[in-house]
Amino acid sequence: MSGSANTAEGADSDAGTGSEARTAADAGTGPGPGVDSLPQPARDIAAGYAVSGTALDLGALLWDGACLPAAQIRIPLGMLNRHGLVAGATGTGKTKTLQLIAEQLSANGVPVFLADIKGDVSGISAPGLPGDKVDERAGQVGQTWRGTGFPSEFYALGGIGAGIPLRATVTSFGPVLLSKVLGLNRTQEQSLGLIFHYADTKGLELVDLKDLRSVAAFLVSDTGKAELKGIGGLSTATAGVILRSLTAFEQQGAGDFFGEPEFDTADFLRQAPDGRGLVSVLELAAVQDKPQLFSTFLMWLLADLFHDLPEVGDLDRPKLVFFFDEAHLLFDDASKAFLESITRTVRLIRSKGIGIFFVTQSPQDVPAPVLGQLGSRVQHALRAFTPDDAKALRATVKTFPNSPYDLEELLTQLGTGEAVITVLGEKGAPTPVAATRLRAPQSLMGPVAAEVMDAAVKGSPLYGRYAEAVDRESAYEKLAAREAGGSEEDRAAQGAQKAQKAQEVADRAAVEEAVRPTRTPAEHGKEDASLVDQVVGSGMFKSLARSVGTQLGREISRSLFGTARRRR
């Protein structure tokens, strides 16, 4: 739900003060009283996590079978844009770790993006429920626990499932990411790139899958064969593979993900009126049987942010922290060029203020060049039931710094909600390896009721902007009109009708936002733009503006993954 809609429960003026990040002026930022009485190895570890600035509290040190609340394990807030990994076997507590970190980021004004694969992260918007287990965990780790909900927005890919629809145009998605989704080989990927190139240069905007299908079919028709002769051409066999893949892809329901209004990823970078960071939860339970699609779509979101954001260097807090769940799906069967693009994105997006946490079962799921870019590690328990499991365990141990723990034994004995942690300290050096009992999230550890989520979605200021799909004139209509021999006047009339419908959607969204009575007069004057500003800022208007540029014959500028740069 929007920030203004989520302040009723557990979100008063000092919301989240139980386990949110603290500064040096607050009690408990150093190792704290009682550290001197700890064994020397435990004291050395605790000293590595003493932080002078703002930090996130992860939990308390585990040493020699005991939980030591005097030795708090923290990660400096300014290091969250150095990326991280949360790994562990199923059922070891990875999702609750994400929730714990996301809560504290929000409390410190940092927006968060979470992919909710199983449908149980929506509880971050509601206060957690007290109970004996929560009290026991809080007492063990020295946590002052208070149920608190955090300002949240809920999204769904293409509107399948509960959430504000997230859509991308085929044009902006680009040939590289689409090839990954379709399972094309290198030659077929290059041919798909030729199709995009032709569409870009000829003003045939690829909005949805039927646009791409129509352009591919045209280029192997008797009329269109000559169009690509000068740059290698498109074989009928390759075009057939692409068309069959597109048809199968669309029959799986993927057509809903491509279209307009295209989502503006800048909407993830918002704060609630009370200054807390907005938590954007992408509900993926309805499409969890399409893993390659949603993992690749998440990569598109990152690529789009990368294209749009300016260089800012190292900040005292990130602009956004992005949690990439089921990360192994992104890397499965990926080409060398695709992996190189991911590695560049991870390496360079840090300077734009974006932090990425990859979430998966084993560090071995993440390629070494990417793993080497991840500064923070939260490793939950691993299992060693088979020889392959044992081999993966030994490989995981080798990725940690030297440690006084027997990590190969420890990683198989950790309980739920416990992890081995190493992060980057304030000076950028790795902290000592610390077995840690993690804090309990303060928000609800489970999904909110369906009617609560539905009300939150429809009450969002973004709902009117993105809820209704719009099908305007694009490549499919233009090529169909050319084949039918329609006149220029007929095509102009059809285009005008679709443009009018698109404008009506943008106007309606702007009016809904302008009259929404959720802010005070002072907030209204600060946050609400004029009707014209809102229309210009809408996703539909930007899509139309990009279309105008394409129709004038300018080739779309493409960057990492072949994705199109936005024309803002």
C-alpha positions, -999 to +999 in steps of 0.1 A: +000+000+000+011+036-004+030+053+025-001+074+034-023+044+035+000+023+058+005+046+088-025+035+108-010+005+125+023+005+143+036+034+122+036+064+146+062+092+147+089+068+160+078+038+141+103+009+138+124+019+168+128-017+180+153-031+155+160-003+130+194+010+123+210+032+149+237+058+151+267+062+173+247+085+196+223+056+204+231+030+231+246-002+218+264+008+186+298-005+198+304-039+212+287-027+244+289-036+281+299-072+288+321-077+258+353-076+280+341-108+297+337-127+264+363-152+252+391-135+232+380-149+197+344-136+204+358-102+214+378-100+183+348-108+161+326-083+180+352-056+176+350-061+138+313-051+139+316-020+160+301+009+139+304+046+144+277+056+119+243+044+110+240+006+108+215-022+105+212-047+134+213-083+122+215-102+154+238-114+182+270-135+180+270-172+185+301-186+201+308-221+216+270-229+216+260-197+234+242-166+221+260-134+232+237-104+231+266-081+241+282-089+208+259-073+182+264-081+145+257-051+122+261-039+087+269-002+080+241+015+061+265+030+036+278-004+026+244-017+014+251-005-022+281-028-022+257-057-029+252-089-010+242-126-010+216-143+011+219-181+007+208-213+024+188-244+020+150-243+018+134-236+052+164-221+069+150-185+071+162-166+040+128-149+035+127-137+071+163-123+067+151-103+037+122-090+057+145-081+086+169-061+064+141-045+044+123-032+075+154-015+088+162+000+053+126+014+052+129+028+087+160+047+076+143+062+045+158+038+019+133+024-006+133-014-011+123-037-039+113-073-029+103-101-052+077-123-034+079-157-050+058-177-025+033-149-017+044-146+020+063-113+020+032-090+019+031-092+057+058-065+058+030-040+054+013-050+087+025-051+124+039-084+135+021-105+162+036-109+196+041-144+210+063-166+231+086-174+202+091-138+193+097-129+230+122-157+233+142-147+202+142-110+212+155-119+246+182-141+233+196-114+209+190-083+230+163-069+208+136-045+219+107-059+197+075-040+188+051-050+161+054-025+132+041-023+097+060-006+069+048+015+039+043-008+010+032-010-026+022-043-043+028-051-079+021-080-103+037-089-136+012-078-163-016-077-137-016-115-132-023-119-096-029-092-070-010-060-076-005-029-097+004-042-132+040-040-142+045-040-180+073-034-204+072-028-241+090-053-263+111-024-276+125-015-242+129-051-231+154-056-260+166-086-280+192-100-255+168-104-225+140-116-248+164-142-263+171-155-228+134-159-220+127-176-253+157-200-250+173-189-283+208-198-293+235-173-303+226-173-340+189-169-333+197-141-308+216-122-335+187-126-359+163-113-333+186-083-329+183-077-367+145-077-364+148-051-336+172-030-356+149-030-386+119-020-364+138+007-347+150+023-379+117+021-397+095+036-370+078+002-363+075+004-325+074-030-308+049-026-280+036-061-275+044-096-288+020-094-318+041-064-330+073-085-329+056-114-346+043-093-374+077-077-381+094-111-381+068-125-405+071-095-428+109-098-431+106-133-445+076-125-468+080-119-505+075-082-498+100-079-470+128-102-479+148-075-496+147-052-465+176-069-447+197-080-477+224-054-471+230-065-435+229-103-438+192-110-441+169-132-420+166-169-429+132-184-431+143-213-408+155-189-381+125-167-384+104-199-380+121-208-348+116-173-334+079-172-344+073-207-329+090-196-297+069-164-295+037-183-301+045-209-273+056-180-250+023-162-256+002-193-250+018-196-216+002-163-208+033-142-212+016-118-236+002-099-206+036-088-195+044-068-227+024-037-235+015-003-222+014+017-201+050+008-195+061+009-158+085+037-149+111+022-125+116+056-110+084+049-090+104+025-069+126+053-056+099+069-034+095+076+003+063+076+023+051+110+037+066+101+071+101+098+055+103+060+056+114+042+024+086+026+004+088-012+001+078-023-034+067-059-033+064-077-066+039-106-061+051-135-082+031-164-067+007-164-097+036-168-122+060-189-102+056-216-129+073-192-153+107-188-135+127-177-165+103-150-173+102-134-139+139-137-133+146-120-167+120-094-160+137-085-128+169-080-148+150-057-171+140-036-140+177-033-130+188-025-165+162+002-168+173+018-135+209+016-146+201+035-178+181+062-161+200+071-129+229+095-128+263+087-113+264+096-076+294+076-062+293+064-026+264+077-006+258+076+031+227+055+023+216+038-010+189+052-032+173+017-035+181-018-024+169-045-048+165-081-036+168-106-065+151-138-053+156-173-069+187-158-085+199-191-099+171-189-125+188-159-140+221-177-145+208-211-157+219-218-193+230-182-197+254-173-226+288-159-219+277-125-233+247-125-211+268-132-180+292-105-189+263-080-191+251-091-157+286-087-142+289-052-157+255-042-144+263-054-109+297-037-109+286-004-123+251+001-107+267+006-073+279+040-084+243+050-091+233+043-055+216+009-061+224-021-039+215-057-051+211-087-029+210-120-047+190-147-029+195-184-037+202-217-021+239-220-027+267-195-035+276-219-063+244-208-081+260-174-087+289-172-112+323-163-097+326-129-115+292-119-100+299-135-066+332-115-064+312-082-065+290-091-035+304-074-003+279-088+022+272-125+029+244-140+050+248-178+047+221-199+063+224-236+069+234-260+041+226-297+039+250-324+029+228-354+022+245-364-011+281-363-024+272-334-046+258-316-015+291-323+003+311-309-026+290-277-027+294-273+011+332-275+008+332-250-021+311-226+000+335-228+029+363-218+006+345-185-003+347-172+033+377-154+049+398-174+074+378-180+105+382-195+140+350-215+133+350-250+117+327-237+090+322-270+072+307-284+104+289-252+115+270-247+083+253-280+086+243-274+122+228-239+121+192-237+132+164-218+115+170-181+118+208-185+122+235-177+097+272-172+091+278-136+083+306-114+069+300-079+055+320-049+046+329-026+075+329+012+074+363+013+058+353-012+031+373-042+045+356-075+052+345-081+088+354-113+106+331-143+100+304-143+126+279-171+134+248-151+142+213-156+157+192-132+137+167-108+151+129-113+146+112-092+120+088-066+135+063-069+107+039-098+101+057-130+093+032-143+067+009-129+041-018-103+047-054-111+039-065-110+003-090-082+009-064-061+027-040-064-002-068-056-027-077-025-008-040-014-007-036-020-044-067+000-054-059+027-029-024+033-044-019+066-063-002+045-091-033+023-097-050+047-120-018+052-140-010+016-147-041-005-141-057-003-176-038-017-205-038+004-237-033-010-272-023+019-295-011+019-331+023+002-334+041-023-358+012-048-361-014-022-371+010-004-395+020-036-413-015-049-414-027-016-430+002-018-455-008-053-465-045-044-467-036-014-489-054+010-466-050+047-473-029+071-454-061+088-442-075+055-428-043+048-409-041+083-396-077+080-384-070+047-366-039+062-350-058+092-338-085+070-322-059+050-303-040+081-293-072+096-280-079+065-259-044+066-245-048+103-236-081+096-219-064+070-197-036+094-188-060+122-180-081+100-158-051+088-139-040+124-134-075+135-122-076+106-097-043+115-083-052+152-081-084+146-060-070+119-038-077+131-002-049+113+016-026+143+023-028+174+043-030+208+025+007+214+032+016+179+018-007+185-011+010+217-021+044+200-018+037+167-035+009+172-060+019+186-094-005+204-117-026+183-141-003+190-170+028+179-149+010+147-139+000+138-175+036+146-187+050+124-159+027+095-166+040+062-180+015+065-209+027+099-219+063+088-219+055+058-240+038+081-265+068+104-265+091+076-272+069+065-300+070+099-316+108+097-316+108+063-332+082+073-358+104+102-369+129+075-379+155+078-351+170+045-342+165+036-305+196+038-284+204+005-268+228-003-240+234-033-216+213-063-226+202-045-257+175-027-237+163+007-250+171+039-232+141+059-221+133+091-239+123+112-209 
